[in-house]
Amino acid sequence: MRFAISIPQDLPDGEFDPAGFRAFLRRAEALGFDGAWTQEQVLGTASRSSPLETMTYAAACTERIRLGCAVFVSTLHSPVHLAKSLSTLDQLSRGRVDVGVGVGGGGRTLSAFAVDADSRVARFTEGVELMKACWTRPRITFDGRFWQLDGAAMEPKPFQKPHPPVWFGARHPNALRRAVRHGDGFFGAGSATTGQFIDQVRTVREALAEQGRDAAGFPIAKRVYIGVDDDRARARKRAAATLERFYARDDLLSVAVFGPADECVQGVREVMDAGAELVLFTPLWDDAEQMERLAAEVIPQLQ
């Protein structure tokens, strides 16, 4: 069982704190977290830093901890540029990168990225395949619907061979089966309840069997929004406020784990029992303090 922590990306006063960021990442590494992960939000009112640059800064602050994004909405990216950036980061970090990708929700402002809503799934799948081609082929010939290359080259290749692990974020059964066809693992969303995650894992495992893939070689993860607080009523109020700020919705409290440590342990254990082999803790408040409490009061009861 592995445990990861979310990298603080929100800049509530609009200013980055380099010393605080470095201290958080170094402490996460010292506490033994397996990974530190970002999220992507290009447009929106939340003051949130870009994942790729944040991961790059984190790589310079650390030596062991893995660095990921759950997820890049890769539909909105040029796959050639994204492949180059991630390959470079994998080299800079000496092979510590995990790549999460997803189609993204239909409510996004796709026109800002010259993406047509009717073709976004096809564009997503083709883009992932093109990134893998850039990472693995000495010469890239690619005749796709959206992108074409004829004998092109991209160097350096990633440090990890054949390429960094590609995790798929997905919800719909079709997307979950696509994850098994094209991905190296499945990453459950923080906005999914444990019950929904159970159903998703079932679909993933059925697809693995149908496609003849070894389930042991296809890891499953889930983001868990969490807040440890001895006062459960206060925890509930704070969790609700944070989730409403994240999603502009007031009906997502059921996705979070909050309250005294023992209750948080129970909630996380349910996620683990549902099939998660990697749990990504995303604190709902006070990132550094919550990380300490998770390491001292929650994780030891789960190992």
Beta strands, then each sheet from edge to edge (+ up, - down):
strand 1: 2-6
strand 2: 35-38
strand 3: 66-72
strand 4: 97-101
strand 5: 140-143
strand 6: 148-152
strand 7: 166-169
strand 8: 185-188
strand 9: 220-228
strand 10: 257-259
strand 11: 278-283
sheet 1: 10+ 9+ 8+ 7+ 4+ 3+ 2+ 1+ 11+
sheet 2: 5+ 6-
end
